[in-house]
């Protein structure tokens, strides 16, 4: 009982096997391995009813093949995600982060699974395991690190007992995004029928909880920064007053600073991947102009004069294409000069900015980080009643203020309360009747 196309290729057959029937339909050639693939199903029994079921199943299989709804490849997910990753258009920093997640988490957990067999349940199980423990353990205590030389006292050998360390919900959501993107590609390439990640339940997004320093702490931070050095103080002050990201302030050049216009143009950012620096576009890939207050303009003029004098000590002329905050990798703290002229064209490392800021804050007894200054800038403006769209523009948020509202909802509410009080104070007071007081 076989169906044969005019060209002789076998498209479907029903085989008798040990009292049962098996339906076999050719499903095309695997696009990766080049092997012929088939759709198969066993029908129990060999009577007329079984034969009818078998013929119906063969028709169903043939229809699926014609509509290209069949899973056309048997490759595992490790191959699929590598293919997607090699073709994906990603920023270098994003690619570096994704590679880590793929190698450390995704491949060990799902790499061996055939891509056509990877289901929603598999993904949800992985997310649940990661939220319980990033090592995906079963919850049973075990020695994570131990001395291997025969019998010993674990206490003296400093053996470490594993303790579950849950992965952050935001990190699991990032892993889900990577998996979903790879499966989207597999679906476009007809390797799978549909993307199971579309239906997978991922961890809820944790509401943003910005924790800016208080105005008093911000004042202490700024004062200490200037005590540590004119250039360092200027960097901290500029981040505090403009809300610039650390990569943006690192990538700032003098031609971006319009002192006469009292404006700074944020056009690029400077990032480092594996120790190598690179200038790239801003996070939102948009240029923005941020107005500067008169105090900041005066400080920037003084900082430019300082930079010109410092470079003159090594016979280098300050030019507009040099970085506003130059690298101190070869900076001599005794003579306060740069080791060689080429250092003038190297920016301050973003990671070095974070480390230095963290050390400074810890010595002041303030638990904070450099990105919190961005929060400080935003919350102070909102609390002062500056409109949401203006704040979003200064921060470089897209979506017309939607991101700003989501992150700083509490401060927007406070600004709204202040606006209500201002409006109420401008209206004439209405004398209330005694009955209205009660």
C-alpha positions in Angstrom: 0.0 0.0 0.0 2.3 2.7 -1.2 1.6 6.0 -3.0 4.1 6.8 -5.8 4.5 10.2 -7.5 4.8 10.2 -11.3 8.5 11.0 -11.0 9.0 7.8 -9.0 9.8 9.4 -5.6 8.0 7.6 -2.8 5.8 10.1 -1.0 3.9 7.9 1.4 3.4 4.3 2.3 1.6 2.2 4.8 3.6 -0.8 6.1 2.3 -3.9 7.9 4.5 -4.6 10.9 3.7 -7.3 13.4 -0.1 -6.9 13.3 0.1 -3.1 13.3 0.4 -0.5 10.5 3.1 2.1 10.2 2.6 5.3 8.1 5.8 6.6 6.5 5.9 9.9 4.5 9.0 11.4 2.9 9.4 14.9 4.4 12.2 16.3 2.3 15.9 16.8 2.7 17.6 18.1 5.9 18.9 21.5 4.9 21.9 21.2 7.2 22.9 17.5 7.0 21.6 16.8 3.5 19.9 13.6 4.8 16.4 12.5 3.7 13.9 12.9 6.5 10.6 11.1 7.1 7.4 11.5 9.1 6.3 8.2 10.8 3.5 7.0 13.0 2.3 3.6 14.1 -1.4 2.7 14.0 -2.4 -0.2 16.2 -4.3 -3.0 14.6 -4.7 -4.3 11.0 -8.4 -4.3 10.4 -10.4 -2.0 8.2 -10.7 0.7 10.8 -6.9 0.7 11.3 -6.4 0.9 7.6 -8.8 3.9 7.4 -6.9 5.6 10.2 -3.6 4.9 8.5 -4.8 6.4 5.2 -6.1 9.5 7.0 -2.8 9.9 8.8 -0.9 9.6 5.5 -3.0 12.3 4.0 -2.4 14.5 7.0 1.3 14.0 6.7 1.3 14.8 3.0 -0.6 18.0 3.7 1.9 19.1 6.4 4.8 18.5 4.0 3.1 20.5 1.2 2.5 23.4 3.6 6.1 23.1 4.9 4.9 22.7 8.5 7.2 19.8 9.2 10.4 20.1 11.3 13.0 19.8 8.5 16.2 19.4 10.5 17.6 17.1 13.1 20.4 19.3 14.3 20.7 20.1 17.9 20.1 23.5 19.5 23.8 24.0 20.0 24.3 24.1 16.2 21.2 26.3 15.7 22.3 28.9 18.3 25.8 29.0 16.8 24.4 29.6 13.3 22.2 32.4 14.6 25.0 34.0 16.6 27.4 34.0 13.7 24.8 35.9 11.6 23.2 38.2 14.2 23.9 41.9 13.9 25.0 42.7 17.4 27.1 45.4 19.0 30.5 44.2 20.1 29.7 44.7 23.8 26.3 42.9 23.4 28.0 40.0 21.5 30.6 39.6 24.3 27.8 39.3 26.9 25.7 37.0 24.8 28.7 34.7 24.2 29.2 34.3 27.9 25.5 33.4 28.5 25.6 30.9 25.6 28.8 29.1 26.7 28.1 29.1 30.4 24.4 28.5 30.6 22.5 27.8 27.4 24.7 25.2 25.7 25.3 23.1 28.9 21.5 23.0 29.5 20.0 22.8 26.1 22.7 22.4 23.5 22.3 18.6 23.2 18.5 18.8 22.5 17.4 18.4 18.9 16.1 21.8 17.9 12.8 20.4 16.6 12.2 18.6 19.9 12.9 21.7 22.1 9.6 22.7 23.7 8.1 25.4 25.9 8.3 23.1 28.9 12.1 22.6 28.5 12.6 26.4 28.5 10.3 27.0 31.5 12.1 24.2 33.4 15.5 25.9 32.7 14.3 29.3 33.8 12.9 27.7 37.0 16.2 26.0 37.8 18.2 29.2 37.2 15.9 31.2 39.5 16.5 28.5 42.2 20.2 28.2 41.6 22.5 29.4 38.8 24.4 26.1 39.1 21.2 24.2 38.3 21.7 21.9 41.2 18.9 19.7 42.7 19.1 21.3 46.1 21.2 18.6 47.7 24.2 19.9 49.6 27.6 18.9 48.1 31.2 19.8 48.3 31.8 22.4 45.7 35.6 22.7 46.2 37.7 20.3 48.0 41.2 18.8 48.4 41.6 15.7 46.3 44.6 14.1 48.0 43.1 11.2 49.9 41.4 11.6 53.2 41.5 14.9 55.0 39.8 17.3 57.4 37.4 19.5 55.3 37.7 22.3 57.8 41.5 22.4 57.7 41.5 21.9 53.9 39.1 24.8 53.4 36.5 22.7 51.5 33.5 24.7 50.4 30.0 23.4 50.6 27.8 24.5 47.7 25.1 27.1 48.6 22.4 27.8 46.1 22.8 31.2 44.4 19.7 32.2 42.5 20.1 34.0 39.2 18.5 37.4 39.0 15.2 37.6 37.1 16.6 40.2 34.8 19.5 37.8 33.8 17.1 35.0 33.2 15.0 37.3 31.0 18.2 38.1 29.0 18.9 34.4 28.5 15.3 33.9 27.4 15.8 36.7 24.8 18.9 35.0 23.4 17.1 31.7 23.1 14.0 33.2 21.6 16.1 35.1 19.0 17.9 31.9 18.0 14.6 30.0 17.7 13.1 32.8 15.7 15.9 32.3 13.2 15.4 28.5 13.2 11.7 29.1 12.4 12.6 31.5 9.5 15.0 28.9 8.1 12.2 26.3 8.2 14.2 24.2 10.7 11.2 24.2 13.1 7.5 24.7 12.8 7.3 27.6 15.3 9.2 29.3 18.1 8.4 27.6 21.4 9.9 30.5 23.3 7.0 32.7 22.2 4.8 30.8 24.7 7.3 30.2 27.4 6.6 32.0 30.7 9.7 33.9 31.7 10.3 35.6 35.1 8.5 38.9 35.7 10.5 42.0 35.1 11.6 43.5 38.4 10.4 47.1 38.7 13.4 49.5 38.5 14.5 50.8 41.9 16.9 53.7 41.4 18.7 54.7 44.6 20.3 58.1 44.0 22.5 59.7 46.7 20.9 62.4 48.8 21.7 66.0 47.9 23.9 66.2 51.1 25.8 63.0 50.0 26.1 64.3 46.4 27.7 67.5 47.7 30.2 65.5 49.8 31.0 63.3 46.7 31.6 66.3 44.5 33.8 68.1 47.0 35.9 65.0 47.6 36.3 64.4 43.9 37.8 67.8 43.3 40.1 67.3 46.3 41.4 64.2 44.5 42.1 66.0 41.3 40.8 68.8 39.1 40.1 66.3 36.2 38.4 63.7 38.4 36.3 66.4 40.1 35.2 67.7 36.7 34.2 64.2 35.5 32.1 63.5 38.6 30.5 67.0 38.4 29.6 66.6 34.7 28.0 63.2 35.2 26.1 64.6 38.2 24.7 67.7 36.3 24.0 66.1 32.9 23.1 62.5 33.8 25.6 61.2 31.2 26.4 57.5 31.1 29.9 56.5 32.1 30.7 55.3 28.5 29.4 58.6 27.2 31.5 60.8 29.4 34.5 58.6 28.6 33.9 59.1 24.9 33.4 62.9 25.1 35.8 65.0 23.0 36.4 68.7 23.1 34.7 69.3 19.8 31.5 68.0 21.5 31.7 70.7 24.2 30.2 74.0 23.0 31.2 76.4 25.7 30.0 79.6 24.0 26.6 77.9 23.4 26.6 76.3 26.9 25.8 73.0 25.4 27.4 69.5 25.3 26.7 67.2 22.3 26.6 63.5 23.2 27.4 61.7 20.0 29.4 58.6 21.0 30.4 56.4 23.8 33.7 54.5 24.6 33.6 50.9 25.6 36.2 48.2 26.3 35.8 44.5 25.5 38.5 42.1 26.5 40.8 45.0 27.2 40.4 46.6 23.8 38.8 50.0 23.6 36.3 51.0 20.9 34.3 54.2 20.1 30.6 53.4 19.2 27.3 55.1 19.0 25.3 55.9 22.1 23.1 53.3 23.7 20.0 54.6 21.9 22.1 55.3 18.7 21.0 58.9 18.8 22.8 62.2 19.3 21.5 64.6 21.9 22.3 68.1 23.0 22.3 68.8 26.7 22.2 72.3 28.1 24.8 73.3 30.7 24.4 75.6 33.6 26.7 78.6 34.0 28.6 77.0 36.9 29.4 73.9 34.8 30.5 76.0 31.8 32.9 77.9 34.1 34.3 74.6 35.5 34.7 73.2 32.0 36.6 76.3 30.9 38.9 75.9 33.8 39.3 72.2 33.1 40.3 72.9 29.5 42.9 75.4 30.6 44.3 72.8 33.1 44.4 70.1 30.3 46.2 72.5 28.0 48.8 73.3 30.7 49.3 69.6 31.6 49.9 68.7 27.9 52.2 71.6 27.4 54.6 70.1 30.0 55.2 67.2 27.5 55.2 69.5 24.5 51.8 68.4 23.3 49.2 70.9 22.0 45.6 70.4 23.1 43.3 69.9 20.1 39.5 69.6 19.8 39.7 65.9 18.8 41.3 65.0 22.1 39.2 63.4 24.9 37.9 65.7 27.6 38.9 63.1 30.2 42.2 61.6 29.2 43.5 58.2 30.3 45.6 58.2 33.4 47.2 54.8 32.7 50.6 56.4 32.4 49.9 59.3 34.6 52.7 60.2 37.1 50.9 61.2 40.4 54.1 62.9 41.6 54.8 65.2 38.7 51.1 65.2 37.6 52.2 64.8 34.0 51.5 62.2 31.3 54.1 59.7 30.4 54.0 60.2 26.7 52.1 62.4 24.2 50.0 59.5 22.9 48.2 59.3 26.2 46.4 62.6 25.4 44.4 60.8 22.7 43.3 57.9 25.0 40.1 58.3 27.0 39.5 57.5 30.6 38.5 53.8 30.9 34.8 53.3 31.8 35.7 50.5 34.2 38.4 52.6 35.8 35.8 55.3 36.3 33.5 52.9 38.1 36.3 51.5 40.3 37.7 54.8 41.3 34.3 56.2 42.1 33.4 53.1 44.2 36.6 53.4 46.2 36.0 57.1 46.8 32.4 56.6 47.9 33.4 53.8 50.3 36.0 56.0 52.0 33.2 58.6 52.5 31.0 55.9 54.0 28.4 56.2 51.2 27.1 53.0 49.6 26.7 54.0 45.9 28.0 53.7 42.4 28.7 55.9 39.4 25.4 55.2 37.7 23.5 56.4 40.7 24.7 60.0 39.8 22.5 59.6 36.6 19.6 58.8 38.9 20.5 61.8 41.0 20.4 64.1 38.0 17.0 62.7 36.9 15.3 62.7 40.3 16.4 66.2 41.2 15.0 67.6 38.0 11.7 65.7 38.4 11.4 66.8 42.0 12.0 70.4 40.9 9.1 70.1 38.6 10.9 69.8 35.2 8.6 68.1 32.7 9.1 64.4 31.9 9.9 64.9 28.2 12.7 67.3 29.0 14.2 65.0 31.6 13.9 62.1 29.1 15.7 64.1 26.5 18.6 65.0 28.8 19.0 61.3 29.8 18.8 60.0 26.2 15.7 57.9 26.9 13.6 56.9 23.9 9.9 56.4 23.7 8.9 60.0 24.4 9.5 59.6 28.2 8.0 56.1 28.6 11.3 54.7 29.9 11.8 57.7 32.2 8.3 57.3 33.6 8.8 53.5 34.2 12.2 54.0 36.0 11.3 57.2 38.0 7.6 56.7 38.6 7.9 57.6 42.3 9.6 60.9 41.6 7.1 61.7 38.8 4.3 61.2 41.3 6.1 63.5 43.8 6.4 66.1 41.1 2.8 65.7 40.2 1.8 66.3 43.9 4.0 69.5 43.8 2.2 70.6 40.7 -1.2 70.1 42.2 -0.2 72.1 45.3 1.1 74.9 43.1 -2.1 75.0 41.0 -4.2 74.9 44.2 -2.3 77.9 45.7 -3.0 80.0 42.6 -6.8 79.6 42.9 -8.9 81.9 45.1 -9.7 80.4 48.5 -13.3 79.4 48.9 -15.0 80.0 52.2 -16.5 76.7 53.4 -19.8 76.5 55.2 -19.8 75.0 58.8 -21.6 71.9 57.5 -18.8 71.2 55.0 -16.2 70.9 57.7 -17.7 68.0 59.3 
